[in-house]
Amino acid sequence: LVFELHLPQLADLGERRVADVVIRYTTIGDHAELHQVTLPITVNAVDAALASGAPRDQGVTEQVTILRAAESRRRAQRLADDGRFAEAELELASSVDALQSLALLSAAPGELLADARQLEHSRRSLEERRWSGLDRKRMHYEAHRASKSRRREPRPPAGRDDR
């Protein structure tokens, strides 16, 4: 579950509970069972200068970038359907740049670079004004796949024992 939460400027520094996320789901087995989990969301409000230099979770950053690229595909598809090819190209180009930049920092850049290549291929088809029903279907499928998949954790090379 990935979501973005915008908070107003907090008056006091320190740890603060800012929200509760309630997740409801049903498991299906011999019988259906309803579940509910409530997760408190806390933040540690710090000085802006300190916050800007804080380390980020690379795995979360990568997953969010992949999800944003999927949304970018959807926006570009709508723009191309409306004949706004230049705007669609820009939409995809910014996602290609984001994925390639992040791949430079990644322990497992393959998936990020593969997504960037697919986006670049779609961007080129827009650039050359070859937008077709097949391009639309491909982009729709890629956006759906990317928004439903999870990044795999990098594995150590085969035959390597880190004990």
C-alpha positions in Angstrom: 0.0 0.0 0.0 1.6 3.3 -1.1 0.0 6.7 -0.5 1.2 10.2 -0.1 0.2 12.3 2.9 0.4 16.1 2.9 0.7 17.6 6.3 0.3 21.3 7.3 3.3 22.9 8.9 3.5 21.6 12.4 4.0 24.2 15.1 6.1 22.1 17.5 9.1 19.8 16.7 9.2 16.2 17.8 7.2 13.1 17.3 3.5 13.5 16.5 0.7 11.2 15.6 -0.8 12.7 12.5 -3.3 10.0 11.3 -4.7 6.6 11.6 -4.9 4.4 8.5 -7.7 1.8 8.7 -7.3 -1.2 6.4 -10.2 -3.5 5.9 -10.0 -6.7 3.9 -11.6 -10.1 3.5 -9.8 -13.4 3.5 -11.4 -16.3 1.7 -10.8 -19.9 2.7 -13.3 -22.4 4.0 -15.3 -19.3 4.9 -15.0 -15.6 4.3 -13.6 -13.6 7.2 -13.5 -9.8 7.6 -10.4 -8.2 9.1 -9.6 -4.6 10.1 -6.2 -3.3 11.0 -5.6 0.3 12.3 -2.1 1.7 11.9 -1.1 4.9 13.6 0.9 7.2 11.4 3.5 9.2 13.3 6.1 11.7 12.1 9.1 13.2 13.7 8.8 16.9 12.9 12.3 18.3 12.6 13.8 21.6 11.4 13.5 22.0 7.6 17.3 22.0 7.0 17.7 18.7 8.9 14.7 17.2 7.0 16.1 18.0 3.6 19.3 16.0 4.3 17.5 13.0 5.8 18.2 9.6 4.2 15.3 8.0 2.3 14.3 4.4 2.0 15.7 3.4 -1.4 13.2 0.6 -1.9 10.2 2.8 -1.2 11.6 5.6 -3.4 12.0 3.0 -6.3 8.5 1.6 -5.8 7.0 5.1 -5.8 8.9 6.1 -8.9 7.6 3.0 -10.7 4.0 3.8 -9.7 4.4 7.4 -10.8 5.7 6.2 -14.2 2.6 4.0 -14.5 0.4 7.0 -13.9 2.5 9.0 -16.4 1.7 6.3 -19.0 -2.0 6.7 -18.3 -1.8 10.5 -18.6 0.3 10.2 -21.8 -2.2 7.8 -23.3 -5.1 10.2 -22.6 -3.1 13.1 -24.1 -2.3 11.1 -27.2 -5.9 10.0 -27.6 -6.8 13.7 -27.6 -4.1 14.4 -30.3 -1.8 16.2 -27.9 1.3 14.3 -28.8 3.9 16.9 -27.8 2.5 17.0 -24.2 2.3 13.2 -24.1 6.0 13.0 -25.2 7.0 15.4 -22.4 5.0 13.4 -19.9 6.9 10.2 -20.8 10.3 11.9 -21.2 10.2 13.1 -17.6 9.4 9.6 -16.3 12.2 8.1 -18.4 14.6 10.6 -16.8 13.4 9.8 -13.3 13.7 6.0 -13.8 17.2 6.3 -15.4 18.4 8.7 -12.6 17.1 6.4 -9.9 18.7 3.3 -11.6 22.1 4.9 -11.1 21.6 4.7 -7.3 19.9 1.3 -7.3 21.3 -2.0 -6.1 19.1 -3.7 -8.7 18.7 -1.3 -11.7 17.5 -3.8 -14.2 13.7 -3.3 -13.7 14.0 0.5 -13.6 16.0 0.5 -16.8 13.6 -1.9 -18.5 10.7 0.4 -17.6 12.6 3.4 -18.9 13.3 1.6 -22.2 9.5 0.7 -22.6 8.6 4.3 -21.8 11.2 5.6 -24.3 9.8 3.3 -27.0 6.3 4.7 -26.3 7.7 8.2 -26.4 9.3 7.6 -29.8 6.1 6.3 -31.2 4.4 9.5 -30.2 7.2 11.6 -31.5 6.9 10.0 -34.9 3.1 10.3 -34.9 2.6 6.6 -35.3 0.1 6.4 -32.4 -2.2 3.5 -33.1 -4.6 1.3 -31.3 -1.8 -1.2 -30.7 0.4 1.5 -29.1 -2.6 2.4 -26.9 -3.2 -1.2 -25.8 0.5 -1.7 -25.1 0.8 1.4 -23.0 -2.4 0.5 -21.1 -1.0 -3.0 -20.4 2.4 -1.6 -19.3 0.8 0.9 -16.9 -1.4 -1.8 -15.4 1.5 -4.2 -15.0 3.7 -1.6 -13.4 1.0 -0.4 -11.0 0.3 -4.0 -9.8 3.8 -5.3 -9.6 6.3 -5.1 -6.7 10.0 -4.5 -7.0 11.9 -7.6 -6.3 14.7 -7.4 -3.7 18.2 -7.8 -5.2 19.6 -11.3 -4.7 23.3 -12.0 -4.1 25.1 -13.5 -7.2 24.6 -17.3 -7.5 27.2 -19.4 -5.7 28.0 -16.6 -3.2 27.8 -17.4 0.5 27.8 -14.4 2.8 28.0 -16.3 6.1 
